[in-house]
Amino acid sequence: MSNFDYRITEDVYEWIRNGTKRIEARLYNEKAQKINIGDTITFITLNTDRKINVKVIGLFRYGNILDLFDDFDMYLIAHKSMSKEQIAKMFEEIFGKENVEKYDVLGIKFELLEVHE
């Protein structure tokens, strides 16, 4: 089993911590292609370095972020107040338009293991 580190915002940290967010969307790049079910991911906040450890329990590959939303409820991926279009725009801002067009999207379903505040 492997462990991967990913940076997240404080908002995303809170969504994972309180149990509403249970799927992380990432580009299916070289790093994400190495993730397997049973691996762990440490999510680290950008500004405070708070950490959450999760276990990967499902992997779902899609051509783009909007296709991921067709199969899963929004509240599992992001805050329920956000629209699909807002999240797609945010995804493009985070990863860059060129990368979003180049790579597929990986939906990583996880269960919470530990919270480090």
Steps between C-alpha positions, in 0.01 A plus 500: 500500500613851419438843651446813292500865610263758351454866590149631569335823607369561851142468371567158351670395825187588695273316253711185536527537879125536548429205271314673218777468238583136424626523141803699387534597133850518357655502157588150382866595462813295568461529879130408508555204267701334779216511756335167582211394720633446853763777472492794738497869418610777732317823420698801624355850519674770299543758776493321834640155420211329679475141380237236439581139417254302288487152351417458130192278461405573138647646180293638212649634176313747281571706191426823686380635832138543385476128420599421860205709621260290292571193717536651848307750710666839515518503880740203490748702291456864605286727711131466420472874434728473195372428151659253259610791285663679796695188590606440138627861485683462832654172379630681191638786712681260732649268239515727194291481185774324303533221758123460536477451123801264496407260782196297598355547849534251785234484766657364818245364747639481853425432862635720778777348713654781710476874551812693611426854613 
